[in-house]
Amino acid sequence: MAKRVNQQRECFSCKKHFGPKHVNQIYCSYTCASSSGRLDKICELCGSSYLPPRMQWEGKYCSNKCATVAQGHRGPTKWSDTRKNVKIHRVCIFCNSEFHSPHAAKKYCNQSCAKLAGKERAAVAGRVRFTLKSKEHKEWIDTRNRILAEQENKCAICKISLGDHKRANLDHSHKNGKIRGVLCTQCNHAIGLLRDDIEIIKTAATYLESYA
C-alpha cells in the first residue's frame, strides 16, 4: 500500500498537485481553503481564530483542551497565556452570586464562601470543625506536652511510648471540641473510624473477647 504523502492530489482551489496529510484534505494550504470560502472560525472559549477540518466545521472550539475546559470536565495540564485570561461565567453554589474564573471546576466565588460551606456541611453531619491558627500553635504544643507528661509519654489507650512526639495526636471530641488526651496515630484513627461511639467500641470489645 502506497504512503499517503505519495498519493498526489489536485488542490480544489489552485489546482496544484500536493501530497495530502489525511484522506479528507482537499486543499493544499489554509490559504487556499480560506480563499474558497472556508473562512477561519473563532474559538468560543479562548477567542483564537482557527480553520477546522471539513468534518468539524460545526465545532465551537479550536482544540480538545478548550472543549474540555468549556464543558467543565477537567482543565488542561498546562494552560497557555490565552486560556489563563479566559473568564468562564459561574454561579457560586453557596451565596448564588455570579463570578468569572478560568477554572471550570471552581464552585465558590471566594475562599470565605468555601470555608462557610465546609462548616455548614460539618454541622449537618453533626461534627464541629476546628482549625488551628498560627498564634494558637504554641498553646496547642504546650497542652500536648503537659498531657504527655501526665501520661508518662505514652498513648492513653495502648500505652505505647510516643518517643519524640512525632506520632503524638492531641485527641478531642468531634461533638463539643473538648480535649481528651494524647493518642498514637493508630489509636486516634481507630476511635475515629468507630465514630467516637461508646456503644460501638463496647460491642467491638465484646466481639473480640468472644473469639479470644
C-alpha positions in Angstrom: 0.0 0.0 0.0 1.4 3.4 -1.0 2.0 6.1 1.5 -0.5 8.9 1.7 2.2 11.6 1.1 3.0 9.9 -2.3 -0.7 9.9 -3.4 -0.7 13.2 -5.2 -3.9 15.1 -5.3 -5.1 18.2 -7.1 -5.9 21.2 -4.9 -9.6 22.0 -5.1 -8.8 25.8 -5.3 -5.4 26.4 -7.0 -5.3 23.1 -9.0 -1.8 22.5 -7.8 -0.8 18.9 -7.0 0.2 18.2 -3.4 0.7 15.3 -1.0 -2.3 15.3 1.4 -1.7 14.6 5.1 -5.1 12.9 5.6 -7.7 11.3 3.3 -10.2 14.2 3.6 -7.7 17.0 2.7 -8.8 18.7 -0.5 -6.8 22.0 -0.2 -3.0 22.3 -0.3 -2.9 25.0 2.3 -5.0 27.1 4.7 -4.7 30.0 2.2 -6.5 28.0 -0.5 -9.1 26.8 2.0 -9.8 30.4 3.1 -10.0 31.7 -0.5 -12.5 29.1 -1.3 -15.0 30.4 1.2 -13.9 28.4 4.2 -13.2 31.3 6.5 -11.4 31.0 9.9 -13.7 30.4 12.9 -13.3 31.9 16.3 -13.0 29.6 19.3 -15.8 30.3 21.8 -13.5 29.7 24.8 -10.1 31.3 24.1 -11.1 33.6 21.2 -8.4 32.5 18.9 -9.1 32.0 15.2 -8.7 28.6 13.6 -9.6 26.7 10.5 -11.4 23.5 11.4 -11.2 20.3 9.3 -14.1 19.8 6.9 -15.9 17.2 9.1 -15.7 19.5 12.2 -17.0 22.8 10.7 -19.9 22.9 13.1 -17.5 22.7 16.1 -17.1 25.6 18.6 -13.6 25.2 20.0 -10.1 25.3 18.5 -8.8 22.2 20.3 -9.8 19.3 22.6 -8.3 21.2 25.5 -10.6 24.2 25.0 -13.6 21.9 24.6 -12.8 20.0 27.8 -12.4 23.2 29.8 -15.6 24.7 28.4 -17.6 21.6 29.2 -16.4 21.6 32.8 -14.8 18.1 32.8 -11.2 18.9 33.7 -8.5 21.5 32.9 -5.5 21.0 30.7 -2.2 20.2 32.4 -0.6 23.3 31.0 -2.5 26.4 30.1 -1.4 28.9 27.5 -1.4 32.6 28.4 -4.6 33.0 26.3 -6.5 30.3 28.3 -5.3 31.8 31.6 -7.1 35.0 30.8 -10.4 33.4 29.8 -13.1 34.1 32.2 -15.8 31.5 32.4 -19.2 32.6 33.8 -20.0 30.8 37.1 -22.6 30.9 39.9 -21.4 30.4 43.5 -23.2 27.3 44.9 -23.1 28.9 48.4 -24.2 32.5 48.1 -25.6 32.3 44.5 -23.5 35.3 43.4 -22.2 35.4 39.8 -18.4 35.4 39.2 -15.9 34.7 36.4 -13.0 32.3 36.6 -10.7 30.5 34.2 -11.1 27.3 36.2 -14.1 25.3 35.0 -14.4 23.2 38.2 -14.5 26.2 40.6 -17.6 26.1 42.8 -17.2 29.1 45.1 -16.7 32.8 44.4 -14.1 33.2 47.1 -12.3 31.4 49.9 -14.8 32.7 52.6 -17.7 31.0 50.8 -15.7 27.8 50.6 -14.9 27.9 54.4 -18.5 28.7 55.3 -19.8 25.9 53.1 -17.4 23.4 54.8 -18.6 24.5 58.2 -22.2 24.1 57.1 -21.5 20.6 55.8 -19.8 19.7 59.1 -22.8 21.0 61.1 -25.2 18.9 59.0 -23.0 15.8 59.7 -23.1 16.5 63.4 -19.4 17.5 63.7 -17.6 20.6 64.8 -14.8 21.9 62.6 -11.7 23.1 64.4 -8.9 24.9 62.7 -5.6 25.8 64.4 -4.4 29.3 63.8 -0.7 30.1 63.8 -0.9 32.1 67.1 -2.6 29.1 68.7 0.1 26.7 67.7 2.3 27.3 70.7 -0.7 26.8 73.1 -1.5 23.6 71.3 2.0 22.3 71.7 2.1 23.3 75.4 -1.2 21.5 76.0 0.1 18.4 74.3 3.4 18.3 76.2 1.6 18.8 79.5 -0.8 15.9 78.9 2.0 13.7 77.6 3.9 14.3 80.8 0.9 13.3 82.8 0.6 10.1 80.7 4.3 9.4 81.2 4.9 9.9 77.4 2.7 7.0 76.5 -0.5 6.7 74.4 -3.6 6.9 76.7 -5.1 3.8 75.1 -2.4 1.3 74.1 0.4 2.7 76.3 3.0 2.6 73.6 5.9 5.0 74.0 5.4 8.1 71.8 9.2 8.8 71.7 10.0 12.1 70.0 6.3 13.1 69.8 6.1 12.5 66.0 3.2 10.2 66.4 1.5 12.1 69.3 -2.0 13.2 68.4 -3.9 15.6 70.7 -7.3 13.9 70.7 -10.6 15.9 71.1 -14.3 15.3 70.8 -15.8 16.0 67.5 -19.1 16.9 69.1 -18.1 19.5 71.7 -14.4 20.1 71.0 -13.2 19.0 74.5 -9.6 17.8 74.6 -9.5 14.2 75.9 -5.8 13.2 75.8 -2.9 12.3 73.6 -3.0 9.2 71.4 -0.8 7.5 69.0 -1.8 7.7 65.3 -3.2 4.2 65.2 -5.5 4.6 68.3 -6.5 8.1 67.1 -7.6 6.7 63.7 -9.3 3.7 65.3 -11.7 5.6 67.5 -12.4 8.0 64.6 -13.3 5.1 62.3 -15.6 3.8 65.1 -17.3 7.2 65.0 -16.4 8.0 68.6 -19.4 5.9 69.6 -19.0 4.2 73.0 -21.6 1.5 72.2 -19.9 0.5 69.0 -16.5 0.4 70.8 -18.0 -1.8 73.6 -19.6 -4.1 71.0 -16.2 -4.4 69.3 -14.5 -5.3 72.6 -17.2 -7.9 73.3 -16.8 -9.3 69.8 -13.0 -9.7 70.2 -13.4 -11.2 73.7 -15.8 -13.9 72.3 -13.0 -15.1 69.9 -10.1 -14.7 72.2 
